[in-house]
Amino acid sequence: MTASLYIHIPFCASGKCDYCDFYSIPIIADNNDNLMDSYIQALLDDTEDQLSRFEIDNIPTVYIGGGTPSAVGAGHITDLLSDLQKIYKKLEKYPSEITIEANPESADESF
C-alpha cells in the first residue's frame, strides 16, 4: 500500500504564532533536549508500528512540519532523518521527496 507521511514536530521558538492552529511547545534554552529526544523516539516507534499495521510498503513523500521543526536544531533533525532512513530500508523504495518546514530565523547553512 502507498501512503504519504506527515511528521509533526511540536516545538517552536515561541509559544504560539498568531497564524498557527497546531499544537506547539515553546523551546526554553536547552531545557527541552530530553523532551525532544523522547518525543522523536516515540514518533519513530509509532511510525514504524503504523507502517506495519497498515501494510504500507511505499512512501513517496514525507513532510516534516509543526511547530517549527528547524527550531529543534540540525542535530535533532539529522538524527530523525537518519532513524527514518532505517525504517525506509524496510520499504520497497525510498521516498522521492522529503520536505521540512522551517522559519528563516531558526535555519542556517548547517541546517
C-alpha angles and dihedrals in degrees: 000000000000124000137156119235128229116191116195117209104188098194121112138171089239133031098255135342117223092246097047124101096170128103110266141173121207116238111234109198108288095325091105099057094102091044091049092048092048092046094050092048091050089047092052092047091050093046092053091046093050093048090053095042094052094037093238111174101164128052109176096177136029123191120191110196141144142104095349111311092191089060091071090065136246093279095060092044091048090051091048093050092045092052091045088054089060089055092047091057087070091057129082091253142349121269113271093214133035118178126187121195113227140173114222094237092057099045130067138159092293091057 
